[in-house]
């Protein structure tokens, strides 16, 4: 397990929660969130950080948004709000990736419950505060407060990306910087 305070790409994965076609239109500031999420996922893949996604009841809520899908390595269909309650979910996560960065919707339901489930499973979830959304801003803020209450880490996507890069000498620095500047 990585106990270093800063993130190391080789110990991380990105989990995109329920960024689905039929749910996103109801989310506060959804267009900005969707664009930000796509850029974060694209940067993660450039830095060889696995990107997984969940889809809640995909037959009813639809697939992961088309802007995000090309940047996802693996999609898990789920029926529980907490993805960890799905049979085999935590067992199937990439090995040696104990730092799970979460983003998606809804912040106060599926994102929060999955984060709590990951922590209970012995992983180290972190919330990307600029990569989450809910129908109401008050619910998104309450989700962040609940993360803090449970001692879970909250950071921003830029914090994660620049910790993964470590240095501007990284071979992917310019590619990632271009994604950061486009937001």
N, C-alpha and C positions, 0 to 999 in steps of 0.2 A: 504494500500500500504506500502511495506517495503521501508523505506528510509535510512536504515543502509548502511554504505559505503561498508562493506564486504558482500559477498553473504551468504544467509542462504538457505540451501537445501529446506526447507519447502515453500519458496517463489519463487523457480526457476523451470523452465522446460528447456529441451534441444530440439531444433528444428534442425533436420538434413535436409538440403535442397538438393534435387535432386542428391543424391549419387547413380546414376543409371548405370546399366550395359553398355548401349550404349554410355553414356556420359563420363564415367570415363577414357576410353582409350585415349581420347583427352586432358585430363587434365595434366598439368605439374606436374611431380613427383607423379602421381596418386597412385602408390602402397603404398608409404609411407603415403600419405594422408588417403587412405582407412584403413590401419592398425591403424593409430592414431585415426581416427573417430570411429572405432569399439571399441577400448579400452576406449575412452571417454564415449561412449554410455553405454558400459558394466559397467563402474564405476558409472555412473549416476544412473543406475537401482539398483546397490548395495546400493546406498545411498537414494533410494526411490524418485528420481527426475524423473518425467515423461519424456519419450523420444518419441517425435513425429517426423514424417518424411513427406516430400512432395515428390511427383513424378510428374515431368512435362511431360505432354502428355505420360503417361506410355504405351499406345498402340503403340507409335512410338519409344520411347526412352528406353523402358524396365522397369523392376521393380527395386526397391532398391537392391543394391548389396547383394548377399547371405551372405557375412561376416557381414553385418550390420543388416540384417532383424531380426535375433533372439533377438536383443537388442532394438527393436522398439516396443513401446506400441500401436501406432496408426499411420496409413498412410493416407494422404490426397492427392488425385489426383488433379492436377491443370492444368489450361490452361493459366493463367496469369503469368507473371514473378514475380509479387508481390503476394504472397499467400493470403495476406489480401484482395485482390480484389475478391477472391472466395466467393460466397454466404455462409454466416454462419461461415466462418473460424474463425474469432476472437471471435465470440459468443461461439463457441464450445471448445475453448482452456480451459484447466483445470482452475477452479476457484482458486482465491487467489494465483496465480502463475504469478505475474506481471513482474518478471525478466525472460526474454526469452533469453537464450544463443543460438546463431546461429552458425552453421558450415555447410560446404557443398560446392556445386558448382553451378554455377560459381560465384565466389566472387563478381565480378563487375556487375553482372546482377541480378540473382534471389536472392542471399543472400542479396545484398545491397538493392534492391527494397523492399524485405520483411522486412528487418530491418527498413527502413524508414516508411513503412506502419504500422508496430507495434508501432513505436514511435508516429505516427499520431493518432493511436487508443488509446493512453494513456498508453501503456505498456512501459516497460523499457528494450529494447533490448541491448544485449551485444554481441560483436563479439569475437569468439575464433580464434585469429589470426593464431594459429598453426593448425586449423581445417578447413581451407578454401583453395580452389584452383581455378585456372582459366587455360585456355589454355596457356596463356602467363603470366610469372611472373610479367611483368609490369602492367598487368590488376589487378592482385591480390594486388599489392602495391598501385595502384590507388584507389582500393576499400577501403583499410585501411585509406588512406588519406581523402577520401570522408566521411567516418564514423566520423573521427576526426572533419572535417569541420562542420558537423551537430551536433557536441557535443555528439555523441554516444560513449559508453564505449567500449574499446578494452582491452582484457586480453588474457591470455594463458590458456590452459586446466589445467595445474598444479596449477595455481592461483585459478581457480574455484574449483578444487577437494580438495585442502587443506583448502580452506575457508569453503567448505561444511563439511569437516571432523571436523574442529575446534581444535581437539586435537588428539594426538596419542593414547589416551585412548578410542577413538571411537571404537565400536565393529567391524567395517568394515575396520579399518585402514590398517591392514596387507593385506587384499584382494586388496584394492585400491592401496597401495604401490607396490604390485607385478605387477599390470597393468602399473603403472607409470614406473617402472624399466624395463619392457619388451619393452619399446619404444625406 
